């Protein structure tokens, strides 16, 4: 099964970690230096204080100066990261030189130390460009502190030839690192006209500090789109309205970037209790920022004012074609279709599927609200397109449901709603909205629409929840909003993975009971808002980013090794010339 490109990108976050407190790193830096001093004394090697002088002092100096210099260069840095980077570079230098104590070749230690200084310069340049400031030449000064300090101390301790070897090593490895960054940047810049290091800076800043700079990156590469959004507003006398809306906008990409928190924002911006269901939208239809969110909300709010409520509804009926099941119910001139393939996986569908179904439904209904229940997951795969067999199954099942529902009888109806905030976190797979339930009663038939704020649902979880409701209602469906606020670190965090269905059942049962208790006569009015001027990620943009990043990664290791080998070869030749 193909893995979705956005999941490949999110999988890179497994390399992320939190830097330890700076004083732990500095303490280890000092201990490592003293240990080298002690080892040199025991081995009766030359340069007995080398550990403190050549390793600890440059690392501590780099710790103190890196953060202010990075900030002055226009980047961002923390003391914890500065200390950890200095410690790591020091450990690499120690590992690169320590075995010379056991191999008494003249000047070997100072040669290896000179090469280590060059490697430290290259590593600090690469790391600081990626995590602090993408402008490589601005970052050279803070990147060179540890190497320059080691070079000056080495000049005092070693013979004069050390200075030339160290300078050649630093120059060759530093230039090689700049070349490597250029080779990494070039394909990304040519494809998207943005710097990949800028993307890394913004991505890490979002994950660690909550920065929204990543939206600038997405906006620069985004494309403008016009997307429909169908809503049904239920008005009840002396009670707040209930709105069920189906935006064809994807609530992603992750964290709090773009339209990730779309369900919660729409819920809070519209009067009444608002259920924001998942429509037909893949990651290509993520909004790039808050401005687009506000446009979509404004268009939805305006369309709700134009609704024409009607006091009748049809009974809910479930239809099935191949692997697709549709729960259909007509409210006034609007048909609500909730689609699932459970117990088979359900995944994102592109908007074209929704448009085809809406056009078909236009023969009999004023508005078609097509919901992807998004309620069964085994793994995350690519979106469904209308020309694929799965796409055809969705379209055919919906056509059957539309045609059969068109001639159904209509009756007065009642609507009840409940909203519970759940005691679970984003890390456990739950967004801020928690659990919402709408119950419709038509001619004694009770239909429950249960909506959980999360990104899909583990296989089998839906069936356990529905089984718990069979004595309360006649028909039910469990849906998720597909919010990606639960996906800051992983693309796979569905409801039911970290919190079992058994722990959810009491909350779902309580919610349905509350919605039944809230039943009141209602009128339903459908609307379809056309959201103009929305900037989305764009067609196949996520796939393009993923493929570009994957290509860079493939060539990154051999390029790095080749540059490293050439730099060390130049340093070795310089060293041999000095010895001759």
N, C-alpha and C positions, 0 to 999 in steps of 0.2 A: 504494500500500500504506500502510495507516495506521501511524503511528509510535507506539510504546508510550509511555504517559504518563511512566513512570519515565525513559525515555530523554530526553524533552523536559526533564525536571528536571535530569538529569545534564548535559545540553548547556549549562546555565547556567554550569557550571564552566569553560567556555572563557574566561570573563572573569576567572578567577582568575590571579594571578601572585604571585611572591615579591618582597617589598620588598627593595631593595638595602640594603647596609650603611649605617648611619646617617651615617657620616662622609662617604660619597660625596654623600648628599643635602645635608648641611650645607655641604660644599665648593661644590656647585653653587649653593646659596642665597647664599653670600657672593660668588661670582663674578658671579652675576646682578645683585646689588646694586651691585657695583663697576662693572659694565658700564653700568648705568643712570646712575650718577654720571658716568662718562666721556662717555656720549652727551649728557647734559645740559650738560656743560662744553663739548663741541665745538659743540653747537647754541646755546650761550650762552643757554640757557633758565633761567628762575628755578628755585629749589629745587634747586640743583646737587647737594647731597648726598642727594637724595630717595631714591636707590636703596638706600643703606645704612640711612638713618633710617626711611623709610616702608615698606620691603619686607623687608630682611634682618633688622633687629632684631626686629620682631614675629614673624617666622618662627622665628628662633632661640629666642626666649623661649617661643613655643608648643611648640617641640620639647622643651625642658627641663621644662616644667610639665604637658604633656598626660598623659604616662604616670602620674606619681604621683596626679594628680587623678582620672584614670579608674579607677585601682585603688581609690582611696578611695571612689569612687562605686559600687564593687562590680563593675566590669567588668575586662576584660583588655586589655592594650596592650603592645606592644614598642617599643623605641627605634627600630628600623628603620621601623616603620609610622608612628610619631609624626613622624620626620624627613621621610618621604616625603609625608605629608599636609600638613605645613607647606610643603614645597617646591612641591607642586602648587597649593596655595592662593595662594602667592606668585606663581607663574607666571601664574595666571589673573588676579590683580590687575594684574600688569604688562601683560598683553595688553589688559586693559580700559582702561588709562590711557595707554599709551605713545604712541598716535597724537595725543594732545593736544599733544605737543611740536611736531608738524608743523602744528598748526591753532591759531594763537594767539588763541583766544577767551578773554576774561577769566574767570578762576575755573573754566574748564572742567576743568583738571587736578584741582583739589580736589573738584569735583562728582563726577567719574568715580571718584576715589579713595574718596570717601564711599560711592558705590554699590558699589564693589568690596569694601569692608569688610562691607557687608550680605550680599553674595553669599558671601563667605568664611564668615561666621557660619552661613548656611543650609547651605552645603556641608559644613562640619565637623560640624554637628549631624546631618545626614543620614548621613554616613559613620560617625561614632562611634556613632550609634544602631544602625546595621546591623552593624558589625564589633566593637564593644567592649562596649556595654551598652544593652540594648533599652529601658531606662527613660529616656525622652527628657528629662524634667525633671532627672534626676540628672546628665545628661551636658551640660547647658547651660553649666556653669561651665568645664569643659575645652574645650568647643566655642567659647567666646567669647574665649579668651585672645588669639588673633592679632588679632581685630577690635578688642578693647578696647585692646590695646597700640598698634595703628595709630591708633585714635581719639585717644588721649592724645598721641601724638607729633604727629599732624596738628593738634591743638588748639594745640600750641606753635608749629608752623611756619606754619600758615595763619591767616586772620582768624577772628574769633569765630563768624561765620556757619557755618563748617564744622562746628562741633560739633552744631548742630541738624540739618543735612542728614544727617550721618553717623548721628546717633541715630535719625532717622526711617527711614533706609535699613536700619539694623541691626534696628530693631523690626519694620518691615514684612516684610522678608525672613525674619527669624527666626520671626515669627508664621506667615508663609506656609509655611515649612518644617515647623513643628509641625502645621499644618493638613494638609499633604501627607502626613506620616507617619500622621496619624489616618485619612485617607482610604485609605491603603494598608493600614493595620491592620484597618479596620472589617470588610470582607468576610471576611477570613481568621478574625478573632476570632468573628464571628457563625456561621461554618460549623463551626469546630473548637474554639472556646473557648480558643484559644491565640494568642499574639502572633507575627505573621510575623517581626518583628525578633528575637524570641527564637530562632526557627527559624534565621535567618541567623547570629546569634551562635554558636549551637551547631554549625551546619554548618561554618562557617569554622574554629571552634576544633577540630573533629574533623580537618579536612583539614590544618591547619597544626600542631596540637599533639597530635593523637591523643586529644582529649577525648571522653568518652562521654556528655556532657550531652545530645546529640541523642536518646539513648534516652528521656530524660524527656519530651521532646516527643512521640515516637511512643507512649509508654505512655499519655499523657494522652488521645490521640485514638484509642487502640486498642480492639479488641473481643475478647471472650473466645471461644475456639474449642476444640472437641474433635476431634483429628485422629488417624487410625490410622497405624501404622507397621509394615510387614511386614518381617520379617527371616528369613534362613536361616542357621543356624549349622552349620558342618561340623566335626565332631570327628574328630580323627585320633590314633591311639595314639602316645604319646610325642612328640607335636608340638603346637604351639600351635594353638588353634582358628582357623578362618577364618569370618568373619561377613560376609555380604552383606546390607545393610539398605537399605530404601527408605522414607525419611521423606517424608511429604506436607507438608513444610515447605520454604519457599523460602529458599535461602541468600543472602539479600540484607538490606538494599538496596545497600550499598557499603562499601568500606573495612573497618573492623572493627566496624561498628555492627550491632545486632540479631543475626540468625542468619547473618550473612554468612560467618563462618568455621565454619559447622556441620559440614562434612565433617571438617575437621581436629580439631575438639573432640570429635566422636563417636569418631573413630579413636583419639584419645589416652585417652579415658575408658573404653573397653571392652577387656577382655582379648582378646589375640590380634590377628590382622591383620584390620582392619575396612575393607570397601569400602562407602563411603557413596554410593549412587547417587542420581540425580535422579528423584524421584517426580512426581506430579501436583500442582503448586503454582505459582501465579503470584505476582507481587509483593504481592498482597493478603495472602498467607500468609507474609510475613516476620514473624519474631518480633520483639518490641519490645526485648528485652534479655536479659541473661545469666540472669536467674531462670528464664525460660521454657526456655532451653537446658538448664539443669540438670534441669528437670522432664521434658523429653523424653528426656534421657539416662537418668534414673532409671527412667522407664517402660520404656524399651528394655531396660535391664539386668535389671529384674525379669522381663520377659517371656521373656528368653533362658533363665532358670532353669527355666521351665516347658516348654521344648521337648521333644518326644518324638522322638528321633533314629531314623531307619530306614536300613538299609544298602543301599538300592537307588535307582536313578535311571534315567530314560529317556534315549534319545539325543536330541540337539538337532535340531530341525527348523525351517526357515525357511518362514514363510507370508506371503502377500502378498494384499492387497485394495486396489484402486485405487492410491493413492500410498504406502500404509503397508506397511512390512515388519516382521514380528514374528519374532524368534528366540526359540523356546520350548523349555524343557527342564524336565522334572519331576524334583524331588529329594524323595524320600519322599512326604509328603502335600502338598507345596508345589510350585506351578508358577511358574517364573521366565519372565516375558515382557519382552523388550527391544525397544522400538518405535523406529522411525526412519522418516523420509520421504526420507532422502538418496537421490538427489542433490537432492531438493527440500528446502526449509528445514524445520527442526524448531524448534518454539518451545514455550514453557510451555503446559501444560494445566491447567485448573482441577481441583480435587480431585473434583468431581462425575463426571468421566470415569473416574477411578480407582475411585470407589465403584461405578459401574455395572459396570465390568469385574470388580471383586471379587465383586459380587453374582452375576454370571453364572458366574464360576468356582467359586462356592460349591456349585454342583450336583455338581461332580466332585472338588474339591480342598478341603483344610482351610484353605489360605492361598494368596493370590495376590499375588506380588511383581511389580508392573507398573512397569517402568523406562522413563522417557523418556530415550533415549540422548543427546538434545541434542547432535547431532553434525553439523549442517549449517546454516550461516548465510550469508545474503547481506546482510540488514539486520535490525534488531530491530523486531518488530511486536507487536501485541497478543496476549494469551493466547487459546488455543483453548477453546471451550465445547462441551458435548455437543450442542447444537441446531444448531451450524454444520456445514456439509458435511465439514470436516476432522475435527471431533469424531466425526461419524458414521462416518467411515472408520476412525478408531482403534478405535472400539467394535466395528465389524463385523469388522475384521481380528483383533482379540483374541478375539472369540467363535469365529471359525473355528479359531484356534490352540488355544483351550481345549477345544473339542469334539473336535478331532482328536488332541490329546495325552492326552485322558482314557483312551483304550483302548490306549495304547502299552505295549509290553513294558518291564519293569523289570529291571535287572541290577545286580550289584555295581559300584562305581565308585571312582575315585581322584580326589583333589583336590590340586592344587599351587598355590602362591602365590608372588608376587614383589613386592617394593616397592623402587623406585628413586627416590631424590631427584634431581631434574633440575637441571642447571646453568643454569636460566633464572629470571627474576625475575617479580614481579607485573606490572611494566610491560610485559613481553613476553607476558603472558597466562597465567602459570602460578602456581597457588596453592602453599602450602607442602607439600602431600602429594606432589606430583610425579606419579609413574606407578605404578599398581598393576595387577597382572594376576592373574587366577584362571583356571586351566586345569582343566577337568573331562574325565576319560577314562572313557568308557562303551563296553564291548564294542569296544575298539580305536579308537573315534572320539574325537578330541581337539577340544574346543571352548574357545576362548580368549575371556575377557571382559576387555577392556583398558579401564582407567578412568584418565582424565587429569584432574587437578585444575585445572579451568579453566571459563570461561563460554562454552560452545558451541565450535564448530569451523568454520573457514572452509570454504566450499563446495569440494569436491574433495579436501580433506586426508584425510578418512576413507578414501576409495577408494585413495589412495596407500599409506596404512598397511596396509589390508587386503591389497593386492596384495603387499606385502613379507612377509606371513604365510602366503601360500597354500601354500608348501612345508613349513611347520612344523605347521600344524593343518588340520583338516577344515572347521571352522566358526569364525567369529570375529565379534565386534562391538566397535567402538571407541566408548566413551562418555565424557562429561564430567560432572563433579559439579555444574556450573552455579554454582560458588562465585563470589561477587561481590567477593571481596577484590581482584580484578584490575580493579575498576571504580571506583576512587576518583575519577578525573578524567573518564572516558569510559564511556558505556554500551555501547560497541562495542570489545571487546578480546578476540576469540576466539583460541583456539589455531590457529596456522597463519597468522595475520595478520602477526606480527612475527618469528616463527621458522618457516621453511618446513618442510613435511612431510619434505623430504629430510634436514633436520637432526634430525628426530625419529625417523626410521626405525631408526637404529642402537640407540637406547635402547629402542624398542618391541620390536625383535627380541631384544635381550638379555634384556628382561623376560620375554618368552614362553619363551625357552630356559630361564631360571632357574625359571620356574613348572613347566615340564615336568620338569626335574630334581628338583623338589621333590614330585612326585606320590607320594601315599601313600593306602592304603585309608581310606575315610571313611564316616561316617554323617551324614545330614542331618536336621535338625529345623527345622520352620517355626514361627514365632510371629507374632502380630499384637498389638502393644501399642496400647492406647487412651490417648493422651496427653491428660489432662484439665487444665483450668486454664491453657491456653496463651493468652497475650494476643498477638494478631497485629495487623497494620496494619488489617485490616478490609476488608469488601466494598467495592470501588470507591473506597477511600480514596486510593490513589495517583492515580486519575483525577480525584478531587475536588480534590486538592491542585494537580495540574497545571492543571486548568481554572481554578481560583481564581487561581493565579499568572499564568496567561496573560491572564486578564481584567484583573488589576492592571497588568500590563505594557502592555496596549493603551491604558489610560487614563492611564498614568503620564506619558507625554510631553506630551500636551495639557494635563493638569492642571499640570504643572511650568511649562510655557510661560505659561499663563494667570496663575499666581501670580507668576511672575517679572515679567511685563509689568505687572501691577497694582502690584507693589512698586516697580518703577522709575518708574511713572507718579506714584505718591505722592511719591517722592523728587524727581522733576522739578518737580512742582507746588510743593513746599516750597522748592526752589531758586529758582524763578521768583518766588515771593512775597517771598523775601528780597532779590532783585535789584530788585524794583519799589519 
